[in-house]
Amino acid sequence: MTSVAAEAITDAGTGQLVLAAVLGIVVVVLLIAWAKWHPFLALILGSATLGIVAGASPGATIDSFTAGLGSTVGNVGLLIALGSMIGALLAESGGADGIVNRIVNSVTGSALPWAMAGVAALIGLPLFFEVGVVLLVPIVLLVARRTDIGLLRIGIPALAGLSVLHGLVPPHPGPLVAISSLNADLGLTLMFGLICAIPTVIIAGPVFGNWIAKRVPLPVPALVLAGGGNAASGDKATSGDRAGGGPAGGQDFVDRDDVANPAGRPDALVDEQLPAGRRNPGFWPAVLTVMVPIVLMLVRAIGELTLAEGNSVRGALEVIGEPVVALLAGLLLAMWSLGKRAGFDRQQTLAVIGGSLPPIAGILLIVAAGGGFKQVLVDAGVGNVVADAAKDANINALVLGFLVSVGIRLATGSATVATITAAGIVAPLAATLDKPTVALLALAIGAGSLFFSHVNDAGFWLVKEYFGMTVGQTIKTWSVMETIISVVGFACVMLLSLVV
């Protein structure tokens, strides 16, 4: 992935550029956190404020913004769309249910929290956080009802598995934005992200879940329907990054019930009775479909590290491991291994794929506008000012990226906005770093973007409503869990920086 190369759009001094950056960010923060505007509009107006205060002409500011917007959509938007299509097929075919049931039904007792963390991380690879929550929460509630383990001991590991993957591992939007902005190597970032994800999920999931469950006892709420509604109240949880109830955009293209077990069978978590012509795609086909794009991108990274340039094998690995190629291969495989094997005809398969796109329109708009905001920051010279200041103050680039991301996250509540803004500010520093360190910088920013989710974050309310918690209970559980993920993830990044 490459960033947009552009000439400076202003010759303003350091003080004016710092003021422009501060005011631009303040506009974004106030419009999102106070005025409750959509981040897409807030980022556009923040970019305009930044350009005007920096002394750039309106035309130059617009050109810089649109160049960044187009580059980001080209680099990131395509990958988000392909990942969403794979995720929709995984959800609608019943493949995700099959993975969950196979793993959870195979373990009992104290191993269940660990199983929930593992299955959440696995299905979280291609699924957006909110979709993963919708799929997993009914399972969490049913397991909690069947056992005496406790809701949080099972629920926290599941949420941790989803959140860690969302913040640290591509092809999720946050890591992809950081990779694009910093011109980082996706394969290296993926490999380092997976290394950091394992201890982070363990500590923030089963370990913290076991500890907090003893201090925040929760009754198991009414079962949550697949579309996000509560069986008792009919309420729907909402999220700023997700529209509609079903995983494929507000409707289920297949007739299935994610939570009902009318026969009360103790040996099954969900009703496995499928409509006529339908069949379970199978556990291993679903797992392999999820893993194919990840494996292809990892193989490319390993090839680039171990094989010399010009080597024919390395050249082939670079092609098949190109993110677009890897995700497209995963999608084509999913159309057969999940769609056809589940009994979908061609029309149903295409309906699921097409239905996966409307829910991500908001995400794509935010990411695109954030790319424009980042480009105005870069073209105005703000990044160079920050880079020079960091060098003079001898601040480590990884620490700087993490702290900037934390600040924006706390102010806006948006992990994506935090990632975009922080990456734009520290982008000039990335040009002075080697490839492994740039990949770690992308992860440091991603870790910072997860810090202390609170009342200005849509995910906070999503979790609160699904688990039937008060605001105070949600802060003690979800918010603290997110902070642990952020801190532990960043600590892993710093440890990796000592050896790469």
C-alpha positions in Angstrom: 0.0 0.0 0.0 1.2 3.4 -0.8 0.4 6.8 0.5 -0.4 9.9 -1.5 2.7 11.9 -2.4 1.8 15.6 -2.4 3.5 19.0 -2.2 3.1 21.2 0.8 -0.1 23.3 0.6 1.1 26.0 3.0 4.3 27.7 4.1 2.9 28.5 7.6 5.3 28.5 10.6 5.4 26.0 13.3 3.1 27.9 15.7 0.4 28.4 13.1 0.6 24.7 12.1 0.3 23.5 15.7 -2.7 25.8 16.2 -4.3 24.5 13.0 -3.9 20.9 14.0 -5.3 21.5 17.5 -8.3 23.4 16.2 -8.9 20.8 13.5 -8.9 18.0 16.0 -11.0 20.1 18.5 -13.7 20.6 15.7 -13.8 16.8 15.1 -14.0 16.0 18.8 -16.7 18.5 19.5 -18.8 17.6 16.6 -18.6 13.9 17.4 -18.7 13.9 21.2 -20.9 17.0 21.9 -23.0 17.8 18.8 -23.4 14.0 18.1 -22.6 14.5 14.4 -21.7 11.6 12.2 -17.9 11.2 12.1 -17.9 11.5 8.3 -19.2 15.1 8.4 -17.1 15.9 11.5 -13.9 14.9 9.7 -14.8 16.9 6.6 -15.3 20.1 8.6 -12.2 19.3 10.7 -10.2 19.1 7.5 -11.6 22.4 6.3 -10.8 24.1 9.7 -7.2 22.6 9.6 -6.6 23.9 6.1 -8.0 27.4 6.6 -6.2 28.0 9.9 -2.9 26.7 8.4 -3.2 29.3 5.6 -3.8 26.9 2.7 -6.1 28.0 -0.1 -9.6 26.4 -0.2 -8.8 24.8 -3.5 -5.5 23.3 -2.2 -7.3 22.0 0.9 -10.0 20.4 -1.1 -7.5 18.8 -3.5 -5.5 17.4 -0.6 -8.6 16.1 1.2 -10.0 14.4 -2.0 -6.6 12.9 -2.8 -6.4 11.3 0.6 -10.0 10.2 0.5 -9.5 8.4 -2.9 -6.2 6.8 -1.9 -7.7 5.5 1.3 -10.7 4.0 -0.4 -8.5 2.4 -3.0 -6.1 0.9 -0.4 -8.5 0.1 2.4 -12.0 0.2 1.1 -11.6 -2.8 -1.2 -10.2 -4.9 1.6 -13.0 -4.0 4.0 -15.6 -4.9 1.4 -14.0 -8.3 0.6 -13.7 -9.1 4.3 -17.3 -8.1 4.9 -18.4 -10.5 2.1 -16.5 -13.4 3.6 -17.9 -12.5 7.1 -21.5 -12.4 5.7 -21.2 -15.9 4.1 -19.7 -17.2 7.3 -22.6 -15.8 9.4 -25.5 -16.6 7.1 -24.5 -20.1 6.0 -24.3 -21.2 9.7 -20.6 -21.7 9.5 -20.0 -19.4 12.4 -22.6 -21.3 14.5 -20.9 -24.5 13.5 -17.5 -23.3 14.8 -19.0 -22.0 18.0 -21.0 -25.1 18.8 -18.3 -27.6 17.9 -15.7 -25.9 20.1 -18.0 -25.0 23.0 -19.8 -28.3 23.1 -16.4 -30.1 23.2 -15.3 -28.5 26.5 -16.8 -28.2 29.9 -16.3 -26.5 33.2 -13.3 -24.2 33.7 -12.2 -24.7 30.1 -15.3 -23.0 28.7 -14.0 -19.4 29.2 -10.8 -20.3 27.3 -12.9 -22.0 24.6 -15.0 -18.8 24.2 -11.9 -16.6 23.9 -10.5 -18.9 21.2 -13.7 -19.2 19.2 -14.3 -15.4 19.4 -10.8 -14.8 18.1 -11.3 -17.3 15.3 -14.6 -16.0 14.0 -13.4 -12.5 14.7 -10.8 -12.7 12.0 -13.2 -11.9 9.1 -16.1 -10.4 11.1 -16.6 -6.8 12.3 -16.8 -6.4 16.1 -20.5 -5.7 16.1 -21.4 -8.6 13.9 -19.3 -10.9 16.1 -21.2 -9.6 19.1 -24.5 -10.4 17.5 -23.4 -13.9 16.7 -21.8 -14.7 20.0 -24.0 -13.1 22.6 -26.9 -15.7 22.2 -24.3 -18.5 22.6 -22.8 -16.8 25.7 -26.2 -16.4 27.3 -27.2 -20.0 26.5 -23.9 -21.4 27.9 -24.4 -19.2 31.1 -27.9 -20.5 31.5 -26.8 -24.2 31.1 -23.8 -23.9 33.5 -23.0 -22.3 36.9 -19.8 -20.7 35.6 -21.2 -17.2 35.5 -22.1 -14.7 32.8 -18.9 -12.6 32.9 -16.5 -15.5 33.1 -17.9 -16.6 29.7 -18.8 -13.2 28.2 -15.6 -11.2 28.9 -13.4 -13.8 27.1 -15.7 -13.7 24.1 -15.7 -9.9 24.0 -11.9 -9.8 24.5 -11.3 -12.2 21.6 -13.4 -10.0 19.3 -12.0 -6.7 20.4 -8.3 -7.7 20.2 -8.7 -8.9 16.7 -10.7 -5.8 15.8 -7.9 -3.4 17.0 -4.7 -5.3 16.2 -5.2 -7.7 13.3 -5.9 -6.8 9.6 -8.2 -7.0 7.6 -10.2 -5.0 10.2 -10.6 -1.3 9.3 -8.4 0.1 12.1 -5.3 -1.8 11.4 -5.8 -1.4 7.6 -6.0 2.4 8.0 -2.8 2.5 10.1 -1.0 0.3 7.6 -2.1 2.5 4.7 -1.3 5.8 6.4 2.2 4.6 7.5 2.9 2.6 4.4 3.6 -0.4 6.6 4.0 -3.9 5.4 0.7 -5.7 5.8 2.2 -9.2 6.2 4.6 -8.1 8.9 1.9 -6.2 10.7 -0.4 -9.2 10.5 2.3 -11.5 11.9 3.2 -9.2 14.7 -0.4 -8.5 15.4 -1.2 -12.2 15.9 1.8 -12.6 18.2 0.6 -9.7 20.3 -3.0 -10.9 20.2 -2.4 -14.2 21.9 -1.2 -13.0 25.3 -3.5 -10.0 25.1 -6.6 -12.2 24.7 -5.5 -14.5 27.5 -5.0 -11.7 30.0 -7.9 -9.5 29.1 -10.2 -12.5 28.5 -10.2 -15.6 30.8 -7.8 -14.1 33.4 -9.6 -10.8 33.8 -13.0 -12.4 33.3 -12.4 -14.9 36.2 -11.3 -12.0 38.4 -14.1 -9.5 37.7 -16.9 -12.1 37.7 -16.3 -12.5 41.5 -16.7 -8.8 42.0 -19.6 -7.9 39.6 -22.2 -10.7 39.9 -24.6 -10.5 37.0 -27.9 -12.4 36.4 -28.3 -13.9 32.9 -30.6 -11.6 31.0 -33.3 -12.7 28.6 -32.0 -14.3 25.4 -31.0 -11.9 22.7 -32.4 -12.5 19.2 -30.2 -12.8 16.2 -31.2 -9.4 14.9 -30.1 -7.7 18.1 -33.5 -7.7 19.9 -34.2 -8.7 23.4 -36.6 -11.5 23.7 -38.3 -10.0 26.7 -38.4 -6.3 25.7 -38.1 -6.3 21.9 -35.4 -3.6 22.2 -32.6 -3.4 19.6 -29.1 -2.4 20.4 -27.6 0.1 18.0 -24.1 1.0 17.0 -22.6 3.8 15.1 -20.6 1.4 12.9 -23.4 -1.0 12.1 -26.8 -0.6 10.5 -29.5 -3.2 10.5 -30.1 -6.2 12.6 -28.8 -9.3 10.7 -25.2 -9.9 9.9 -25.8 -9.2 6.3 -27.4 -5.9 6.7 -30.7 -6.0 8.5 -32.2 -9.1 7.0 -31.5 -12.8 7.2 -31.3 -14.4 3.7 -31.7 -17.8 5.2 -34.4 -19.0 7.6 -32.5 -20.0 10.8 -32.9 -19.5 14.5 -29.7 -18.7 16.3 -31.0 -19.1 19.8 -34.1 -21.4 19.9 -33.7 -24.9 21.4 -37.4 -25.8 21.7 -36.8 -29.4 22.5 -34.6 -28.4 25.4 -31.9 -30.8 24.4 -29.0 -30.5 26.9 -26.4 -31.6 24.3 -27.0 -28.8 21.9 -26.5 -25.0 22.3 -28.8 -24.1 19.4 -31.4 -25.6 17.2 -29.7 -27.6 14.5 -32.9 -28.2 12.5 -32.2 -26.7 9.1 -34.8 -25.8 6.4 -35.4 -28.1 3.5 -32.5 -28.1 1.1 -30.1 -26.7 3.7 -27.2 -28.4 5.4 -24.4 -27.5 7.7 -21.3 -26.4 5.7 -19.1 -28.3 8.2 -16.7 -27.3 10.9 -13.4 -27.7 9.0 -14.6 -26.1 5.8 -15.6 -23.0 7.8 -12.3 -22.9 9.7 -10.2 -23.3 6.6 -12.2 -20.6 4.7 -11.5 -18.2 7.5 -7.8 -19.0 7.7 -7.0 -19.0 3.9 -6.5 -15.2 3.5 -4.6 -15.0 6.8 -2.3 -17.9 5.8 -1.6 -16.5 2.3 -0.7 -13.0 3.7 1.5 -14.6 6.4 3.3 -16.8 3.8 4.1 -13.7 1.8 5.6 -12.0 4.9 7.7 -15.1 5.7 8.9 -15.2 2.1 9.9 -11.6 2.1 11.9 -12.1 5.3 13.6 -15.3 4.2 14.0 -15.2 0.4 16.2 -12.9 -1.6 14.7 -10.3 -3.9 14.3 -11.6 -7.4 13.7 -15.1 -6.2 10.9 -16.7 -8.3 9.3 -18.4 -5.3 9.3 -15.0 -3.4 7.7 -13.4 -6.5 4.9 -16.0 -6.5 4.3 -15.6 -2.8 4.2 -11.8 -3.1 1.4 -12.2 -5.7 -0.8 -14.7 -3.9 -0.2 -13.0 -0.5 -1.2 -9.5 -1.8 -4.1 -8.6 0.5 -6.5 -8.1 -2.4 -5.6 -11.4 -3.9 -5.7 -13.2 -0.6 -9.1 -11.9 0.4 -10.5 -12.5 -3.1 -9.3 -16.1 -3.0 -10.9 -16.4 0.4 -14.2 -15.0 -0.9 -14.2 -17.3 -3.9 -13.6 -20.3 -1.7 -16.3 -19.1 0.7 -18.8 -19.0 -2.1 -18.3 -22.8 -2.5 -17.3 -24.0 1.0 -19.9 -22.0 2.8 -22.5 -21.0 0.3 -22.8 -24.0 -2.0 -22.1 -26.6 0.8 -24.8 -24.9 2.9 -27.4 -25.5 0.1 -27.5 -21.9 -1.2 -28.3 -21.5 -4.9 -26.5 -18.9 -6.9 -29.1 -16.2 -6.2 -29.0 -16.8 -2.5 -25.2 -16.6 -2.4 -25.1 -13.4 -4.4 -27.9 -12.0 -2.1 -25.8 -12.6 1.0 -22.7 -11.1 -0.7 -24.6 -8.0 -1.9 -26.3 -7.7 1.5 -23.0 -7.4 3.3 -22.2 -4.1 1.6 -24.9 -1.7 2.9 -23.9 -2.1 6.6 -20.3 -1.1 5.9 -21.2 2.0 4.0 -20.9 4.1 7.2 -17.5 2.5 8.0 -16.2 3.2 4.5 -17.3 6.8 4.6 -15.6 7.4 8.0 -12.4 5.7 6.9 -12.4 7.6 3.6 -13.0 11.0 5.3 -10.4 10.1 7.8 -7.9 9.5 5.0 -8.7 12.9 3.7 -8.2 14.5 7.1 -4.9 12.6 7.5 -3.7 13.9 4.1 -4.5 17.5 4.9 -2.5 17.0 8.1 0.4 15.6 6.1 0.3 18.1 3.3 0.1 21.1 5.6 3.3 19.9 7.3 1.8 19.2 10.7 3.3 15.7 10.8 6.8 17.1 10.1 6.4 19.5 13.1 5.4 16.6 15.3 8.2 14.5 14.0 10.8 17.2 14.7 9.4 17.8 18.1 9.5 14.1 19.0 13.2 14.0 17.8 14.1 17.0 19.9 12.3 15.6 23.0 13.7 12.2 22.3 10.3 10.6 22.4 10.1 7.0 21.1 7.9 6.9 18.0 5.9 3.9 19.3 5.2 5.7 22.6 4.2 8.8 20.7 1.8 7.0 18.4 0.2 5.2 21.3 -0.3 8.3 23.4 -1.8 10.3 20.5 -4.2 7.5 19.7 -5.2 7.2 23.3 -6.0 10.9 23.5 -8.2 10.9 20.4 -9.9 7.7 21.5 -10.8 9.2 24.9 -12.1 12.4 23.3 -14.1 11.0 20.4 -15.0 7.4 21.5 -14.1 6.2 18.0 -11.3 3.7 17.5 -11.3 4.4 13.8 -11.0 8.2 14.2 -8.2 7.7 16.7 -6.3 5.4 14.4 -6.7 7.7 11.4 -5.7 10.9 13.2 -2.8 9.4 15.1 -1.4 7.7 12.0 -1.6 11.0 10.1 0.3 12.9 12.8 3.1 10.4 13.2 3.3 9.4 9.5 6.6 11.5 8.9 8.3 9.5 11.7 7.5 6.3 9.8 9.7 7.4 6.9 12.7 7.3 9.2 12.0 3.8 10.6 12.7 0.3 9.3 9.9 -2.0 8.0 9.5 -4.0 11.2 9.3 -0.9 13.4 6.8 0.7 11.1 4.6 -2.4 11.4 4.9 -2.1 15.2 4.0 1.6 15.0 0.8 0.6 13.3 0.0 -1.8 16.1 0.9 0.7 18.8 -1.6 3.1 17.3 -4.2 0.3 17.1 -3.6 -0.6 20.8 -4.1 3.1 21.8 -7.3 3.3 19.8 -8.9 0.7 22.2 -8.1 2.5 25.4 -11.0 2.9 28.0 -14.2 2.7 26.0 -16.8 4.8 27.8 -20.1 6.6 27.3 -19.1 8.3 24.0 -18.4 4.9 22.3 -21.2 3.0 20.5 -19.6 -0.3 21.5 -20.0 0.7 25.2 -23.8 0.9 24.8 -24.0 -2.2 22.6 -22.3 -4.3 25.3 -24.3 -2.7 28.1 -27.7 -3.5 26.5 -26.8 -7.0 25.5 -25.6 -8.0 28.9 -28.2 -6.1 30.8 -25.7 -4.1 32.9 -25.8 -0.6 34.5 -23.5 2.1 33.3 -21.3 1.5 36.4 -21.1 -2.2 35.8 -20.2 -1.7 32.2 -17.4 0.6 33.1 -16.1 -1.9 35.7 -16.2 -4.7 33.2 -16.1 -3.7 29.5 -14.2 -0.4 29.9 -11.6 -1.9 32.1 -11.3 -4.9 29.8 -10.7 -2.5 26.8 -8.0 -0.7 28.8 -6.3 -4.0 29.7 -6.3 -4.9 26.0 -4.8 -1.5 25.1 -2.0 -1.6 27.7 -1.1 -5.3 27.3 -1.2 -5.0 23.5 1.1 -2.0 23.7 3.4 -3.7 26.1 3.7 -6.6 23.7 4.6 -4.2 20.9 7.3 -2.6 23.0 8.7 -6.1 23.8 8.7 -7.0 20.2 10.6 -3.8 19.3 13.5 -5.0 21.5 14.0 -8.1 19.3 13.1 -7.1 15.7 
